[in-house]
Amino acid sequence: MTRTTTARLAAGLVVTMTCGVLAAGCTYDDTATIARGPVRPPVEVEPGDFEPTSDDYDAITRLLAARASAALSGNQKAFLATVDPKQPKLVKQQRTLFGNLDRLDLTRMSYLVDRETLVVAASVPGEAPTFRPLITEHVELAGTLDQPVVNAVQMTFVRRASGWYLGAENERKRTTSMESPQERPWFGGPIAVRRDGPMTVLVDRKRADSLDGLMSSVHDDIEYAADVLDVEPAYDVLVDATSNGLTIDFSKLTKEEVAAFSFGLYGRNGRVGSAIKLNPERVEESLDQENLMRHELTHYLLHKYDTAAPTWLVEGVAMYVETYPGDMSRYVVDDKVWDRLQAADHDLPGVGTFDIDPSTNYFISWAAVVRLVNRAGIDDLERLMKEYLKAYDGPDVDALTPRLLRKVYGLREQDLVDQAFDEMAELHH
């Protein structure tokens, strides 16, 4: 039966994001997970341009070790003992953070301190000495992550008469900052958590009643996508439907882009897991729109190919699974979309050009993959992705396309482009 495409199909709606480790090149003290006893009260000094000594760094290292140990053991009193008692709002913030961490199945947690770089400290009440080094937080979730995910954190420390304390903790909102966390949904407002085997699902506490439905929906869609792709299903994914975490302002995106993002999570030695960020305001809608999650879960299941394969192939495969069985004769578009597709350049959209007009390029990519699958089945499509992975020699993966299409399909690139536009001509308008 023919059905009308939503604006989502007309504009693609999904963006795959890859985040890198932000702390490369720094020198770190890697002993923060070892508790060394109480912090000794320091000698009072005049506030101002404070220069921390080695003893001061040792003190905050012990403080951070105690903090990580308290989070792992579920000891709220010990966790809050690291926080400046003169700041009720900060204590409340940190109590929420502890509660969120306590709901997670933590297997490891630690902090690494850069002893060579000081940055501007946050404002702390009073005139006590403060300083802020670069710090990363390392958190591992049971089953969901292979190793701890690394996030930059902004912690300012203050010295009171009884010792050093956490004096402020903030979070960068610009994803371009070197201190922006890649994904830290436990920092911010209160959350609810559900874990089933290797899958961890997070929502805002006020939406806790959606957890079971979201968990079940993701499980079903993983099985569906894996079946279409003829791959083994995998469930080690972090599903983040909270208002915390990845700082995407969904309200500033177009209506076709506000549903979900998929991306990798990275630790000290590379990728440690996968995450899907859902718009917290549209969780219920996501449950009703089952093909939404299938698109993002395709990226998750095939993530090993994402950086090696061209964008048209990666997104085209996800669109194919989302719309399976995928032929375009089942869809209707309005005249404006039709005219835009007819006027598009007859090329496969490249890595550098895909995002110039994603609403058109999703269609071209989808149509190209439909024709490849119709030609030789899903197995050869995965073989093509494997060939890109094998031949990968830098980000210019589009340069490999003519050779690899001939190798796998005996097909010229321009022939595939022509077939893709023939497929798009099947759309009703």
Beta strands, then each sheet from edge to edge (+ up, - down):
strand 1: 3-4
strand 2: 15-18
strand 3: 28-29
strand 4: 106-119
strand 5: 130-141
strand 6: 149-160
strand 7: 163-170
strand 8: 191-196
strand 9: 199-204
strand 10: 237-241
strand 11: 260-267
strand 12: 270-278
strand 13: 331-332
sheet 1: 1+ 13+
sheet 2: 2+ 11+ 12- 10- 9- 8+
sheet 3: 3+ 4- 5+ 6- 7+
end
